[in-house]
Amino acid sequence: MKKIDKIIIHCSATRELDDSINAKVIDSWHKKRGWKGIGYHFVILIDGSIETGRMINKCGAHTKGLNCSSISICYVGGVESERNEKGKYAAKDTRTLKQKETLLELLLVLRKMYPEAKIHSHRDFAAKACPSFDATEEYQNI
């Protein structure tokens, strides 16, 4: 069994409440990048349901240099629904109540499975806003 020392939270960087995004859609995006498929282990949909991405015993493809020592969770959303004055979608914590509840439950399970793993935001390791909130701070006591 591989050693897991991090659980890394991501967002799909898609507009809030866009319920057309799921693991299959993300899988197609990642394949277009030349990857073997979806890089995340879990995807939390707008309604709070969880879809499996990459199998948990496989290295992910989500955070450069940390893919084989971490488990990744992506929630759908992470940017505003309207473009800003620069024509871009601004980062925003768009998690629904159901997504927040599911994320917390999943983190509690994963911490039992991997007690040495610390919870991090993707932005702790990359120059990105992802996951559009400070997961490291929010979940530091889990």
Secondary structure, 3 states (H helix, E strand, C coil): CCCCCEEEEEECCEECCCCCCCHHHHHHHHHHCCCCCCCCCEEECCCCCEEECCCCCCCCCCCCCCCCCEEEEEECCEEEEEECCCCCEEECCCCCHHHHHHHHHHHHHHHHHCCCCEEEEHHHCCCCCCCCCCHHHHCCCC
